[in-house]
Amino acid sequence: MSLLSAQNLAKSFGADDIFSGIDLDVPRQARIALLGPNGIGKTTLLRILLGLDEPSEGLVRSAKGLNTGYLPQEAGIHANHSLWEECLKGVEGLLAQEKELARLEMEMSDPGQAQDVLERYGKLQHEFEIAGGYTYETRLRSILSGLGFKPRDYSRPLTQLSGGQRTRARLARLLLSEPDLLVLDEPTNHLDIAAVEWLENYLEKWEGAVLLVSHDRYFLDRVVNTIWEMSRGGIELYRGNYSAYVEQRQERWERRRSIFLSEKERLEKELDYIKRNIASQRTQLAKGKLKRLSREVQAIEVLGTEAVRDKSWGEISAEADISEHSMGLAELESRIKALREPTNRPPQLKMALKSSQRSGELVIRTRDLEIGYHDEGRPLFRSPELLLRLGECAGVIGPNGAGKTTLLKTLLGLVPPFSGEVILGASLKVGYFAQAHEDLQPKRTLVQELEAVAPQMLLAEIRNYLARFLFKGDDVFRKVSTLSGGERGRLALAILALKDTNLLLLDEPTNHLDIPSQEVLQEVLMGYRGTMMLVSHDRYLIDALGTQIWEIQPDQTGLEVFKGSYSEYRRQQEERELEQPPAESKNRQKNLAEKRQTNAELKLARQRRARLQEVENRIAYLERELAVISKELENPPEEHTKVLELGENYVQVQNQMDVLLEEWEALNTSLQTVGG
């Protein structure tokens, strides 16, 4: 039985429809990610599913006794108690049992009640043990450590914690409480890479269900096996992790485009036949075709080509209000021309980065470099000799507050080295993307910001240019101070793209960007012909671009350089753990080896389930194709060649389906064998 399901959900605010017609299902042990562009209504949908908001239409059902835990994007906790006390709210039931056990222990000292009390005590103690009563403190320390808290933080009042720390405290409380369904809205926003990786490993062993919203594509690859893609058209389901979703999404886009083009071509041929025969001896036949074509065009306008192709006229008539009257030829021709390819692709950034001048082969080099501020009396960390050559990309990672931005500013010359020197190569034209976007002037409008960088651009050119970064209409006259974090990031990228550079220093360029914008930015940066330094928590982006990894150590004493991609760097880290001296790491080696085997098995099972779903979808499609061909063969056309063509198509489709059925049986058997 499902933990949670919804039918025909819709939500409106006044005249604005946020979403409608949403059906979904959350099975036990689900690992689901809800994706979609910013503003599409993801958080609103989560709140409706949890009963925190009411839908405008539709119904949500949950399993009896369902225990849910919810982490909102900004989990504001306002209280005077300590971090430890806040987290213990996740096990209030256990604390009550613990208190009752202590009371019963006192009563057992009375010989007259000892036997009766002992029986109650034994039963309660058993329940307490099964529920984790003797391990919750150990688990809590492990959770707090994994999320980046130190033992000295446990007694700190919540009022002394930052907003990000309070959100992490809320997450720790939820994980300790072990709900049946964990709902997380951007859980990695306030975590550094080490904490995100800890959370990935924790959720991998989680026995409950997980439903989450996240822009962290690497995290999605590691955690989820189902994607719900939310668009204005509703929710579309994909099997597999983020990388599998990207492949399936492209395949669906291409399939829909192919269906649309073939259907539109057919409509145009039918129209041409009607125009040639409407006034001939075949007038009645042409008029009949005109009426049928009028109905088809109306249905396609409402439901789309794919739905009209796959559904019966009874189903179509029930979903679309279709007039039985024929259109005039001119109107029909106009409406066929106006048909547009159906797509759920969100609006995307359209940007390119200029790099017309080649820099020297040596771009950045350091000697005896220490990073820090002299007024603090000691450096943040020491660096080995850094060497960045033309066309390379250095991905800079490390804990929050370790000095990544300071390193970037030191190499850029905005902050002097604590000691040592930075040597920049010849013919450099530098572009800098600041994490806080401090170069943007709050009192300026978007138009004024672009005029300051490109005074030669006319207003119309500026408006067209900003539209490529999703600023439409009067948005271009808004002041920078009114922009959201994502909007400020898009504006900063728009300004950066106007500059001709050959060295980019990027500080968290994907912060606040939705996944479609991250995908475009990654594609643009992959095509950039210059050299890059990239400070980012976005491991997916670093893995795609990085040729070197510069990691500031967790103890912040130094910086380590690894030549290779992020994935190669992670493999090296795991191998180092395995190579620890046996006396220190025997258990660690065993756990890591078991984890690797489990991860491999889980990954293989996820891939097989994803492929099984693809095969099932393809078989269903081919069955519909066979049904269409069979129907045509029942009333064969007069042309002999057309009959032969239909027969050949039938055999080809049947052969494809036979191959897929064999694959389906093999996949199904393998999944049953491994318990997948």
C-alpha positions, 0 to 999 in steps of 0.5 A: 500500500502507498504511504501517500497518494493524490488525485486531480490536485489543483491549486489557484491563487485568485485567477492564477492557476499554479498547477492542475490535474496532478495525480501521484503516488508515494510508495513505501521506501520511495526515493523521489525527487520533485524537479521543475523550474523556480516558481512552478509550485514545488513547495506549494505541492509539498505543503498540500501533500503534507496537509499544511495547505488546502488544494483548490481541487482534488484529494490527498490520501495517506496511510493510517497512522502515517508519520511524516517529517518535513524540512522547509527551505528556511526552517526558522526555529525561535526558542531559547533552549539549546541545540541538544534540547531541540534535537531531543524533540524528535524522540519525545516518546522515547523520553517519556518512556525513559522517565516512566522506566525511572519511576518504575525502578523507584516503585520496585523498591517496595516489596509489596508491589515488586512483582506487578511493577516488574512485569510492567517494567519488563514490557516497557523496557522491551518496547523502549529497547526496540524503539532505540531507547538505548541508542538515541543519544549515540545516534544524535551525536553521530547525526550532529557530527555528520551535519557539521556540529561540534560537541561544543555546539550542543549546549549553545542556545538556538538564539546564538546559531545562524539561520543555516545552523538552525535549519541543520538543527531541524534536519538533525531532529527529523533524522533522529525521529525516523518518520515513515516519510521524510519530506525535504525542501532543498536539504543541501542549501546550508551544507558543505560538501562533507555534510552533503556526502554524509547525508547521502550515505545516511539516506542510502540506509534510510528505511523510510520513504524520501520525497525531496526537492533539490537543485543539487544534481550530484545529490540527486544522482546518489539518493533518488531512483524516481523523478517527478518533473513538474511543469505547467502541464502537470507531473511527468514520471521518470525512473532512475536518478538524475542522469537517467532522467536527463537521457529519458527526457531527451528521448521523450522530447525527440519522440514528441517532436517526431510525432508532432512533425509527422502528424502535422505533415499528415494534416497538411496532406489531408488539407491539400486533398480537400482543397483539390477535390472540394469542387470536383466529383469527389465533393462528398468525400472531400466534405467528409474529410473536411469535417473529420479534419476539423475535429482532429485539429480542434482535439490537437489544439486542446490535447496535443498530437500525442494524446490524439494519436494514442486515444480513442475518439470517445476518450478525446470527446470526453476530454475536449469540447469539439464542435461537429461543424466543419471549418472553412478551408481558410480557417482550417489552413490557418489553424493547422499552420498555427499548431506548435510543437508541444513541449514541457521544456521550461524557459531557458537562459540563452547565453554565450561567453566570449573569449576571442583573445588567447592568453599565455600558456601559463595562467596562474602560478604561486610561490610559498603562498599563505592565504589570510588577513594580516590583521588576524595575525595568522594565515587561514591556510598554506598552499603548495605551489599552484599551477594553472595552465591555458584551458584548465579548470581548477575546482576549489572545494572545502568546508564553509568558512575555510577561505575559498572566496579569500583564495579566489580574491587573493589570486585575483589581486583583490586581497593581498597574500598573507605571504608569498606571491601570485604570478599571473600570465600574459595577455589575461582578460579576467572575468569575475563572478562574485558569490555575493554579487557585490559588484551590482548596485542596489539602487540601479535598474537592470537596464542601468546595470547593463548600460554601465557595462555596455554604454553603446547598447540601445534600450531595445538591444538591452531589453532583447538581451535581458530577455535571453536571461529570462527578464521580460517586459517591465522586469528590466526596469526593476531595481537590483535591490528587489531581485531574488537570489536567483534573479541576481545570479542571472543578472550577474551572468548577463553582465559577465557574458558581455565581457570578452575574457580568457580567465574566469574566476567563478564563486558559486555561480549556480547558487539559487539557479534552478536545474534548467538554468544550471544545465545551460550554464554548464553547457556554456562553460563546457564550450568556453575556450579560456581558463577557469577557477571554480569555487562551488558546492555543485559537485556535478558542475565541478565533475563536468568541468574540473581538470584539477581539484584544489581542496582546502583541508577540513582542519584548514591547515593547508590545501591539497591539489589533485590532478583529475576530475572530481569523480577520480578525486573521490575514488582516490579518497576511498582508496586512501581509507582502505589503505589505512594501517590495519590496526586503525582501519580494519572496521573502516575497510570492511564497512567501506568494502561492504558499502561499495558492494551494496552501492554497486548492487543498488546502482545495478538494481536501479538501472535495471528498474529504470530499463524495465520501465523503459521496456514496458513503455516501449512495449505499450507503444508498440502494442498501440502501433500493432492495433493501428496497423491491424485496424487498417488491415481489416479494411485494406486500401485499394493499392496493393503496394500499400497493403504490402507496406502495412504487412511489412510494418506489422512484421517489423513492429512484431519483431521489435516487440518479441525482442523487448518481451525477451528483455523484459522477462530477463530483467524481471527475473534478475530483479526478483533474484536480487530482491530488486 
